Amino acid sequence: MFGLGSSLRKIESALALWPLVGWICGALYVAALATDPQGPFSATGGFFAPSNDRLLAFGASGAFPVFRLGRWWTVLSAGWMHANLLHIGMNLYGLRQIAPAVERLYGTGRAWIIYTVSGAMGFAASTMSVFVPVLGGRGGVTIGASAALFGLLGALLHYSRRGGSRALGQMVWTWAVANLAFGLLFPGIDNWAHIGGFLTGWLLSYWLDPLRQERIDHLIAGVLCLLASAGAVAWSLVSWQGLGPPG
């Protein structure tokens, strides 16, 4: 690599999926609270919950932002936003358990590709679920890192089949089924985003074969995915007109 190996390793280390994804989600959650005119204790938003206006401004996705407001890019930004302390706490706990394993098996570049593309496709599925009102499909407004988290689980499931790790496969199915069952039992959980993210991560892993060595173009693609997500959040903020939540 013309002497670039050391520099690339430093870049890869700085871009490690975990804890970078946790820092970004945390920073945006705090930023949404800090810029909310209603404050962190607003009656509409709840305890330490950004208001609907702030969530939409930072890039919440779903049928309302995409179809009513034309904010199609929010499928890339929604995964970085969270509704309250419990929401972000649960998602970051899950990422802390799963993300390092995916990164170790696939490499940093491929892990970022799986994470961002799975999240985007999960929110695309959630947005389209307004036309298929089953499994809690409702369109509306949706956010959270769980769609991407399910994508990482899908990638681990593929690796368990390719690598012959039955224990890993059982662990993945336990996580996935338990969380999907939880989503069916309790309202307000975006099952379509979870299913879409899981299937996308599983399918991507066929292309990003974990048994082959990661290439430099994987790292470049991963960086581009991260930059695209950052651009989606930035454009969401710049273009927000305060149109309000769906009625």
C-alpha positions in Angstrom: 0.0 0.0 0.0 2.9 2.4 -0.8 3.7 2.8 2.9 0.2 3.7 3.9 -0.5 0.6 6.0 0.4 2.3 9.3 -1.8 5.4 8.5 -4.7 3.2 7.5 -4.5 1.2 10.7 -4.6 4.5 12.7 -7.7 5.6 10.7 -9.3 2.2 11.2 -8.6 2.4 15.0 -10.1 5.9 15.2 -13.2 4.8 13.3 -13.9 1.8 15.4 -17.7 1.2 15.3 -17.8 0.9 19.1 -17.5 3.3 21.0 -17.7 5.9 18.2 -21.4 5.1 17.4 -22.1 5.4 21.1 -20.5 8.9 21.3 -22.3 10.1 18.2 -25.7 8.9 19.4 -25.1 10.4 22.9 -23.9 13.7 21.5 -26.9 14.1 19.3 -29.3 13.1 22.1 -27.8 15.8 24.3 -27.9 18.3 21.4 -31.6 17.7 20.8 -32.3 18.2 24.5 -30.1 21.3 24.7 -31.7 23.0 21.7 -35.3 22.1 22.6 -37.3 25.3 23.5 -39.6 23.2 25.6 -36.7 22.0 27.8 -35.8 18.5 29.0 -38.8 18.3 31.3 -41.5 19.3 28.8 -45.0 17.9 29.3 -45.2 16.8 25.6 -41.8 15.2 25.4 -41.7 13.6 28.8 -38.7 13.3 31.2 -35.4 13.9 29.4 -37.2 13.3 26.1 -36.7 15.7 23.1 -39.9 17.1 21.7 -41.3 15.9 18.4 -40.2 19.1 16.8 -36.6 18.5 17.8 -36.6 14.8 16.7 -38.0 15.8 13.3 -35.5 18.6 13.0 -32.5 16.3 13.7 -33.8 13.7 11.2 -36.5 11.4 12.4 -37.9 9.3 9.6 -41.1 7.5 8.9 -44.1 8.0 6.6 -44.8 11.6 7.8 -41.3 13.0 7.2 -40.8 11.1 4.0 -44.1 11.3 2.3 -45.6 14.4 3.8 -42.5 16.5 4.1 -40.4 15.0 1.4 -37.4 14.3 3.8 -36.4 11.1 2.1 -32.8 11.3 3.4 -34.0 10.8 7.0 -33.7 7.0 6.5 -30.0 7.7 7.1 -30.3 10.1 10.0 -33.1 8.5 12.1 -30.8 5.8 13.5 -28.8 8.4 15.4 -31.7 9.9 17.3 -33.4 8.6 20.5 -36.6 9.4 22.2 -35.6 9.3 25.9 -33.0 8.0 28.4 -34.5 4.5 28.4 -34.5 4.3 24.6 -30.9 5.3 24.2 -29.7 3.3 27.2 -31.2 0.1 25.9 -29.8 0.6 22.4 -26.3 1.5 23.5 -26.2 -1.4 25.9 -27.1 -3.7 23.0 -24.5 -2.1 20.7 -21.9 -2.5 23.4 -22.5 -6.2 23.4 -22.9 -6.8 19.6 -20.8 -4.2 17.7 -17.3 -5.3 18.9 -18.0 -8.8 17.8 -19.2 -7.8 14.3 -16.2 -5.5 14.0 -13.8 -8.2 15.0 -15.2 -10.7 12.5 -15.9 -8.4 9.6 -13.4 -5.5 10.1 -14.1 -1.8 10.7 -15.1 -0.9 7.1 -17.5 -3.7 6.6 -19.0 -3.2 10.1 -19.8 0.4 9.2 -21.3 -0.6 5.9 -23.5 -3.2 7.6 -24.5 -0.8 10.4 -25.5 2.2 8.2 -27.1 0.4 5.3 -29.1 -1.9 7.6 -30.3 1.1 9.6 -31.3 2.9 6.4 -33.1 -0.1 4.9 -34.8 -0.8 8.3 -36.3 2.7 8.3 -37.2 2.4 4.6 -39.2 -0.7 5.6 -40.8 1.1 8.5 -41.8 4.0 6.2 -43.4 1.7 3.7 -45.2 -0.2 6.5 -47.9 2.5 6.4 -49.2 0.6 3.3 -49.0 -2.8 5.2 -50.7 -2.3 8.6 -49.6 -5.5 10.2 -46.9 -6.2 12.8 -47.5 -2.8 14.3 -46.9 -1.1 10.9 -48.0 2.5 11.2 -45.5 4.7 9.3 -45.7 8.0 11.3 -42.4 9.0 12.9 -39.6 6.6 13.9 -36.1 6.8 15.3 -33.4 4.8 17.1 -30.3 2.7 16.6 -32.2 -0.6 17.0 -32.7 -1.1 13.2 -28.9 -1.0 12.7 -28.4 -3.2 15.8 -30.7 -5.8 14.2 -28.5 -5.5 11.1 -25.5 -6.4 13.1 -27.4 -9.4 14.5 -28.2 -10.5 10.9 -24.5 -10.3 10.0 -23.6 -12.4 13.0 -26.2 -15.0 12.1 -24.6 -15.4 8.6 -21.1 -15.7 10.2 -22.4 -18.4 12.5 -23.5 -20.4 9.4 -20.3 -19.8 7.5 -18.0 -20.3 10.5 -19.9 -23.3 11.9 -20.5 -21.6 15.3 -23.8 -23.1 16.5 -23.5 -21.3 19.9 -23.2 -17.9 18.2 -26.2 -18.7 16.0 -28.3 -19.7 19.0 -27.3 -16.5 20.8 -28.3 -14.4 17.8 -31.7 -16.1 17.5 -32.3 -15.7 21.2 -31.7 -11.9 21.0 -33.7 -11.5 17.8 -36.7 -13.5 18.7 -36.9 -12.1 22.2 -36.7 -8.5 20.9 -39.3 -9.1 18.2 -41.6 -10.7 20.7 -41.2 -7.7 23.0 -42.0 -5.5 20.1 -45.2 -7.3 19.3 -46.4 -7.3 23.0 -45.7 -3.6 23.6 -46.9 -0.6 21.6 -44.6 2.0 20.1 -41.8 -0.4 19.1 -40.9 -0.3 15.4 -41.0 -4.0 14.4 -40.7 -3.2 10.7 -37.4 -1.3 11.2 -36.1 -4.3 13.2 -37.1 -6.9 10.6 -35.8 -4.7 7.7 -32.5 -4.1 9.5 -32.1 -7.8 10.3 -32.7 -9.0 6.8 -30.5 -6.3 5.3 -27.6 -7.2 7.6 -28.0 -10.9 6.8 -28.1 -10.3 3.0 -25.2 -7.8 3.1 -23.0 -10.4 4.8 -23.2 -12.6 1.8 -21.5 -9.9 -0.2 -19.2 -8.8 2.6 -17.9 -12.4 3.1 -16.5 -12.5 6.7 -14.2 -15.3 5.8 -12.3 -13.2 3.4 -9.8 -10.5 4.4 -11.1 -6.9 4.5 -9.9 -4.7 1.7 -9.1 -1.0 1.6 -12.2 -0.3 -0.5 -14.3 -1.7 2.3 -12.8 0.9 4.7 -13.3 3.6 2.1 -17.0 2.6 1.7 -17.5 2.5 5.4 -16.1 6.0 5.8 -18.4 7.2 3.0 -21.4 5.6 4.8 -20.5 7.4 8.0 -20.1 10.7 6.1 -23.4 10.2 4.3 -25.1 9.7 7.7 -23.5 12.8 9.1 -24.6 14.7 6.0 -28.2 13.5 6.4 -28.3 14.8 10.0 -26.7 18.1 9.0 -29.1 18.6 6.1 -32.1 17.7 8.3 -31.1 20.5 10.7 -30.4 23.0 7.9 -33.6 22.3 6.0 -36.0 22.0 8.9 -38.8 24.5 8.7 -40.6 23.7 12.0 -43.6 22.1 10.2 -44.5 20.2 13.3 -45.5 16.6 14.0 -48.2 14.7 12.2 -51.7 15.6 13.3 
